[in-house]
Amino acid sequence: MLVFDLDHFKAINDRFGMPVGDDVLRLFGALAKGSMRTRDFVARLGGEEFAIIIRGTLEEGIAVAERLRVAFEDAPARCAAAMWGTVSVGVRRTRRDQYRRADRARR
């Protein structure tokens, strides 16, 4: 699972207005959806936070996170406020792995 937080989003809304902030959210959402495989799941958690669930290893998750981070930071031509656009991301194994480890530990 990857969790993304658009950095300084309040500053974008304050400086450019909420319509531009909405454009930034749409831009990130489109980049996220466009860079995922059909079996991956992308969702907006709320505000400026997004989650992506992928099937794969932790290393694959890190690679996906980095690819999307770079794509968002390289997209200023697509949105006036995107020149400010950076994103923070956390990557963690899913519960399925945690459940599997817990199941093995209890035996």
Secondary structure by P-SEA (a helix, b strand, c coil): cbbbbbcaaaaaaaaccaaaaaaaaaaaaaaaaaaccccbbbbcccccbbbbbbcccaaaaaaaaaaaaaaaaaccccccccccbbbbbbbbbcaaaaaaaaaaaac
